[in-house]
Amino acid sequence: MSPIETVDLLVTGARQLVTLRGEGEPSPRAGRGMSELGIIRDGAFAAKDGRIVRVGSTEEVSRQVRLAPGGEAVDASGRVVTPGFVDAHTHAVFEGSRPQEFEARLQGSSYQEIAAQGGGIRSSVRAFRAATTEQLKETALERLDRMLELGSTTVEIKSGYGLSLDDELRALEVARELDGAHPVDVIPTFLGAHEIPEEFASRRDEYVALVAEEMVPEVSRRELALFCDVFCEEGVFTVEESERVLVSAKRHGLGLKIHAEEFTRSGGAALAARLGATSAEHLLEVNEDDIAAMREAGVVAVLLPGVSFSLGLSKYAPARTMIEMGLPVALATDCNPGSSMTESMQMIVTLACVEMRMTAAEALAASTSNAAFAVGLGMECGSLEAGKRADALVLNMEDYRELPYHYGVSNVQHVIKNGRLVVRSGLRVRS
């Protein structure tokens, strides 16, 4: 008999403990694997020093562990417990908002037309540059609070509203400070190739060179980002320009991501496959050749249905085709002031099910396990397994399928991050 282990967190009585634990070599879930949730009825898990040490039925786990004095006991009776959401694509460090653009789209203007008139990303660049670093940090902390209360325990944050060496570094430095100042784990991504800034409008080659030859090396030298991303899209960065930036990033030790095939089929998905990117994101305009190439290269597809919804598009990424062809799919909010102003992964799960015809199981796997692999943390979080971070949600529901079904409200009762209860009864716990 194994000795009884003393733990500092014990969660018991879950009607459904959705573990998403895998079998064999850890990897993103694909095809039918996205529906295998590893549910334990009357489930429990225990954690010590922020890591899960036991997972099983309440009876099994209760026999194997003892709660330390002052430890946290969470009664999840009648509720669903899942891994914390991993929001794998956001632009959460920004200043200001763009509701006038939202209204203009309702009146018939397209995203591209608004950008051509000086709105869009360039509008947010002006606001970012005018803000103090403290303002940027303060507003981003408020967003992270909302994300946490809505169930996100790990969040990728891209730069991309600075578009100068100093301001891009400032954005990434804010992201690093957020990671240390907030319970949410922040994964920083450098996105200097988000748009051509206004001062380089007639000198785009010079800006691409600035990003590839000065920004990337400096970001790498300061260890400010884990990934480099590029907005490969008609009217933004070409495949050749994107490749120049990403090759430099790879040479300097950064992982690769790419905004690909959002409005047109530009070749970004094929580039992601060719360069072995960790993820390709958006992907509304991919075809089956793109999907097959990404699958063979091990690229995770990060889909952002909140963008199609917010922009009023009739088209969404072809998630069903991707899943049927065996391409791992992840989900994210794309939280940003222009095209997806939401911090709610719960809303994204609903949109994925309703608009992209994903099942509740697939959407949950895409929001946790696969999203963790999309940000390089598949071995650390995204499932409830021994050795992983104790990041979990206690949801006010009896069946996980209620998550997309009961929309427009928060279904989160408690949030556990690194073994600590950080949201209780829907509200952030302040230590």
FENURVEN-V858236 format. One record per backbone hydrogen bond with DSSP energy under -0.5 kcal/mol. NH is the residue of the N-H (numbers start at 1). CO is the residue of the C=O. Records with the same first field share a line. If there is no record, write none. Layout:
NH->CO + CO
This chain:
5->64
7->66
8->47
9->47
10->72
11->45
12->10 + 74
14->43
15->76 + 79
16->79
17->40
18->16 + 81
19->17 + 38
20->37
33->30
34->31
35->32
36->33
37->35
40->17
42->14 + 15
43->14 + 40
44->56
45->11
46->54
47->9
48->51
51->48
52->388
53->46
54->46
56->44
58->42
61->57
62->58
63->59
64->60 + 61
65->61
66->5
68->7
71->68
72->8
73->71
74->10 + 72
75->73
76->12 + 74
78->13
79->76
80->395 + 397
81->16
82->393
84->391
85->151
86->367
87->85 + 154
88->86 + 331
91->335
94->92
98->337
101->98
102->98
103->99
104->100
105->101
106->102
107->103
108->105
109->104
114->110
115->111
116->112
117->113
118->115
119->114
122->119
123->120
124->120
125->121
126->122
127->123
128->124
129->125
130->126
131->127 + 128
136->132
137->133
138->134
139->135
140->136
141->137
142->138
143->139
144->140
145->141
146->142
147->143
148->144
149->145
150->146
151->148
152->147
153->85 + 151
154->85
155->185
156->87
157->187
158->90
159->189
168->164
169->165
170->166
171->167
172->168
173->169
174->170
175->171
176->172
177->173
178->174
179->175
180->176
181->177
182->178
185->153
187->155
188->186
189->157
190->227
191->189
193->229
194->192
195->192
197->195
200->197
201->198
203->200
206->203
207->203
208->204
209->205
210->206
211->207
212->208
213->209
214->210
215->210
216->211
218->214
219->215
220->216
221->217
222->218
223->220
224->219
226->188
227->188
228->255
229->190
231->193
232->230 + 259
233->231 + 237
236->233
237->231
242->238
243->239
244->240
245->241
246->242
247->243
248->244
249->245
250->246
251->247
252->248
253->250
254->249
255->226
257->228
258->279
259->230
260->258 + 281
261->232
266->264
271->267
272->268
273->269
274->270
275->271
276->272 + 273
277->272
278->256
279->256
280->300
281->258
282->302
283->260 + 281
284->261
285->261
286->283
291->287
292->288
293->289
294->290
295->291
296->292
297->293
298->294 + 295
299->294
300->278
301->328
302->280 + 300
303->301 + 330
307->304
308->304
309->305
310->306
311->307
312->308 + 309
313->308
318->283
319->317
322->318
323->319
324->320
325->321
326->323
327->322
328->326
330->301
331->366
332->303
334->89
336->340
340->336
342->340
345->343
348->344
349->345
350->346
351->347
352->348
353->349
354->350
355->351
356->351 + 352
357->353
358->352
363->359
364->360
365->361
366->362
367->363
368->364 + 365
370->365
371->365
372->368
373->369
374->370
375->371 + 372
376->373
377->372
380->377
381->377
384->19
385->383
387->52
388->385
389->380
390->50
391->389
392->390 + 416
393->82
394->414
395->80 + 393
396->411
397->395
402->399
403->400
405->401
406->402
407->405
411->409
413->394
414->394
415->423
416->392
417->420
419->390
420->417
422->415 + 420
423->415
424->427
425->413
426->413
427->424
429->422
430->428
431->429
